[in-house]
Amino acid sequence: MVGTPKSSLFLLGSCVAAIASVGSIFELASGEPELGRVVTGIILAACIPLTGFFFYAAVRSANSNQ
């Protein structure tokens, strides 16, 4: 698979969103999140679909350049 700058940026976005999702889950499980439950929940709710979208966009971008 050939990586392009565009697909690499999408993959980077997917990784960052996935890390934010996992961090939000751990924060919520710890009992008292630093940013509060509402803000941490919003971050989690936004990052889960973003992870999938960025990963799909990265794969599609890499496949279109083959």
C-alpha positions as CSV (number, residue, x, y, z in Angstrom):
1,M,0.0,0.0,0.0
2,V,1.4,3.4,-1.0
3,G,1.0,6.1,1.6
4,T,0.3,9.7,0.5
5,P,0.5,12.8,2.6
6,K,-3.3,13.0,2.5
7,S,-3.9,9.4,3.7
8,S,-1.1,9.8,6.3
9,L,-2.9,12.9,7.8
10,F,-6.2,11.0,7.8
11,L,-4.5,8.1,9.6
12,L,-2.9,10.5,12.1
13,G,-6.3,12.0,12.8
14,S,-7.7,8.5,13.3
15,C,-5.0,7.6,15.8
16,V,-5.4,10.9,17.8
17,A,-9.2,10.4,17.9
18,A,-8.8,6.8,19.1
19,I,-6.3,7.8,21.8
20,A,-8.7,10.5,23.0
21,S,-11.6,8.0,23.1
22,V,-9.6,5.6,25.2
23,G,-8.4,8.4,27.5
24,S,-12.0,9.6,27.9
25,I,-13.2,6.1,28.8
26,F,-10.5,5.8,31.5
27,E,-11.3,9.2,32.8
28,L,-15.0,8.4,33.1
29,A,-14.2,5.0,34.7
30,S,-11.9,6.6,37.3
31,G,-14.8,8.3,39.1
32,E,-14.0,12.0,38.8
33,P,-12.8,13.2,35.4
34,E,-10.6,16.3,35.4
35,L,-12.7,18.1,32.8
36,G,-16.0,16.9,34.3
37,R,-18.4,14.2,33.2
38,V,-20.2,16.3,30.6
39,V,-17.2,17.6,28.7
40,T,-15.5,14.2,28.9
41,G,-18.6,12.5,27.6
42,I,-18.8,15.0,24.7
43,I,-15.2,14.3,23.8
44,L,-15.9,10.6,23.8
45,A,-19.1,10.9,21.8
46,A,-17.3,13.1,19.2
47,C,-14.2,10.9,18.9
48,I,-15.8,7.5,18.4
49,P,-17.3,8.4,15.0
50,L,-14.3,10.5,14.0
51,T,-12.0,7.6,14.5
52,G,-14.0,5.5,12.0
53,F,-14.4,8.3,9.6
54,F,-10.7,9.2,9.5
55,F,-9.7,5.6,9.2
56,Y,-12.2,5.0,6.3
57,A,-10.9,8.2,4.6
58,A,-7.3,7.1,5.0
59,V,-7.9,3.7,3.5
60,R,-10.0,5.1,0.6
61,S,-7.4,7.8,-0.1
62,A,-4.5,5.2,-0.2
63,N,-6.5,2.8,-2.4
64,S,-7.4,5.6,-4.9
65,N,-3.7,6.3,-5.4
66,Q,-2.6,2.8,-6.3
